């Protein structure tokens, strides 16, 4: 029973870690200062996997809104009328299922304060823990040649209990802000 509580504590600790692992890649030969306008690529948003349990118009709307706000903060403006954009933007929500091995140790001999030893034989129990990781990825493609010029992503362990709509909104905005904080690239 104690081992199960320790394992539960570890899982809750992992879920409580609200860190976002960020990564980026870009074409260093591009002049990012020349990019001033943007438009959504077609399709503008994709889910991976294409699973109806993940798909949500509300989630797509939140991510698209957060991306548009962050691009605006970086000086990129939506293309007006029929003008060609400098970059097109595509966003993804990717949900992966991952596993980790967790080993819990119990018992063992300990050296007491006065030099005496106590305890039983050490025992180790290993378990496989399955969890989900959500990744928001933003791709910027050159408006003229359609080639990928910048990619940023942020991944985070999903909580086991579903968040409220306000928590979802805040988490999406925070993740997209962190992802696009890496744009434009600085060497």
C-alpha positions in Angstrom: 0.0 0.0 0.0 2.8 2.4 0.9 4.5 1.7 -2.5 1.3 2.6 -4.3 1.0 5.8 -2.4 4.7 6.6 -3.2 4.0 5.9 -6.9 0.8 8.0 -6.8 2.9 10.8 -5.3 5.5 10.5 -8.0 2.8 10.6 -10.7 1.2 13.7 -9.1 4.6 15.3 -8.9 5.2 14.7 -12.6 1.8 16.1 -13.4 2.4 19.1 -11.2 5.5 20.0 -13.1 4.1 22.6 -15.4 7.4 23.0 -17.3 7.2 23.3 -21.0 10.0 21.7 -22.9 10.8 24.0 -25.8 12.6 23.4 -29.1 13.1 25.3 -32.3 14.7 25.0 -35.6 15.1 27.5 -38.4 16.7 28.2 -41.8 19.7 30.4 -40.9 19.9 31.7 -44.5 16.6 33.5 -44.3 16.2 37.2 -43.5 13.6 37.1 -40.8 13.5 40.9 -40.7 11.9 40.9 -44.1 8.9 38.9 -42.9 6.2 41.4 -41.9 2.9 39.8 -42.9 1.3 36.5 -42.4 -1.7 34.3 -43.3 -2.9 30.9 -42.2 -1.7 28.0 -44.4 -4.1 25.5 -45.7 -4.9 23.5 -43.6 -4.2 26.1 -40.8 -4.4 23.6 -38.0 -3.8 19.9 -37.6 -4.3 17.3 -34.9 -1.9 14.3 -34.5 -3.2 11.7 -34.1 -6.5 12.5 -36.0 -8.5 11.3 -33.0 -12.1 12.6 -32.3 -11.3 12.4 -28.5 -8.6 15.1 -29.0 -10.2 17.2 -31.7 -12.1 20.2 -30.5 -13.1 23.4 -32.3 -12.7 25.2 -29.0 -9.1 24.0 -28.6 -8.3 25.0 -32.3 -9.9 28.4 -31.7 -7.8 29.0 -28.6 -4.5 27.9 -30.2 -5.2 30.0 -33.4 -6.1 33.1 -31.3 -2.9 32.7 -29.1 -0.7 32.3 -32.2 -2.2 35.4 -33.9 -1.7 37.4 -30.7 1.9 36.4 -30.4 2.7 37.0 -34.0 1.2 40.5 -33.6 3.4 41.1 -30.6 6.4 40.2 -32.8 5.5 42.7 -35.5 3.9 40.4 -38.0 0.5 41.6 -39.2 -2.3 39.6 -40.9 -2.3 40.0 -44.7 -4.9 42.4 -45.9 -7.1 41.7 -48.9 -5.6 39.6 -51.6 -2.0 40.6 -50.9 0.4 37.7 -50.7 1.8 37.0 -47.1 5.5 37.0 -46.3 4.9 33.8 -44.3 2.1 31.3 -43.9 1.5 29.7 -40.5 0.4 26.2 -39.6 -0.2 25.0 -36.0 -0.4 21.5 -34.7 -1.6 19.8 -31.5 0.2 16.5 -31.1 -0.7 14.1 -28.3 1.7 11.2 -27.6 1.5 8.4 -25.1 4.8 7.7 -23.4 6.1 5.3 -20.8 8.7 5.5 -18.0 10.1 2.9 -15.7 9.7 3.9 -12.0 11.6 1.9 -9.3 10.6 2.2 -5.7 13.0 1.0 -3.0 11.9 -0.1 0.5 13.6 -1.5 3.5 17.3 -1.9 3.8 19.8 -1.4 6.6 20.4 2.0 8.1 23.2 3.1 10.3 21.6 4.5 13.5 22.8 7.5 15.5 24.7 5.3 17.9 26.2 3.0 15.3 23.6 0.3 15.4 21.9 -1.1 12.3 18.2 -1.7 11.9 15.8 -2.6 9.1 15.1 -5.5 6.8 16.5 -6.5 3.5 16.2 -3.9 0.7 13.5 -4.5 -1.9 12.9 -2.8 -5.2 9.7 -2.8 -7.2 9.7 -1.5 -10.8 6.6 -0.4 -12.6 5.8 1.0 -16.0 4.1 4.4 -15.8 2.1 5.5 -18.9 1.3 9.2 -19.4 0.3 11.6 -22.2 2.4 14.5 -23.5 0.8 17.3 -25.5 2.9 19.3 -27.9 1.9 22.6 -29.6 4.0 23.1 -32.7 4.0 26.3 -34.9 5.5 26.3 -38.4 6.2 29.4 -40.4 6.6 28.8 -44.2 8.0 31.3 -46.7 5.1 32.9 -48.6 7.0 32.8 -51.9 8.5 29.3 -52.0 6.4 27.5 -49.4 9.4 26.1 -47.6 9.6 25.8 -43.9 11.7 28.7 -42.4 11.0 28.4 -38.7 9.5 25.8 -36.4 8.9 26.1 -32.7 7.3 23.6 -30.3 6.5 23.2 -26.6 5.6 19.9 -25.0 4.1 19.4 -21.6 2.9 16.4 -19.6 -0.9 16.3 -19.5 -2.7 16.1 -16.2 -4.9 13.1 -15.6 -7.9 15.2 -14.6 -9.3 17.4 -17.3 -8.7 21.1 -16.7 -11.4 23.7 -16.7 -12.0 25.8 -19.8 -10.2 28.8 -18.1 -7.2 26.5 -17.2 -7.1 25.2 -20.8 -7.1 28.8 -22.2 -4.4 29.9 -19.8 -2.2 26.8 -20.5 -2.5 27.2 -24.3 -1.7 31.0 -24.1 1.3 30.4 -21.9 2.7 27.5 -24.1 2.2 29.5 -27.3 3.8 32.5 -25.8 6.9 30.5 -24.7 7.1 28.8 -28.1 6.9 32.1 -30.1 9.2 33.9 -27.6 11.9 32.1 -29.6 10.9 34.0 -32.8 12.6 35.6 -34.6 15.8 33.6 -34.1 18.7 35.4 -32.5 21.6 33.3 -33.9 
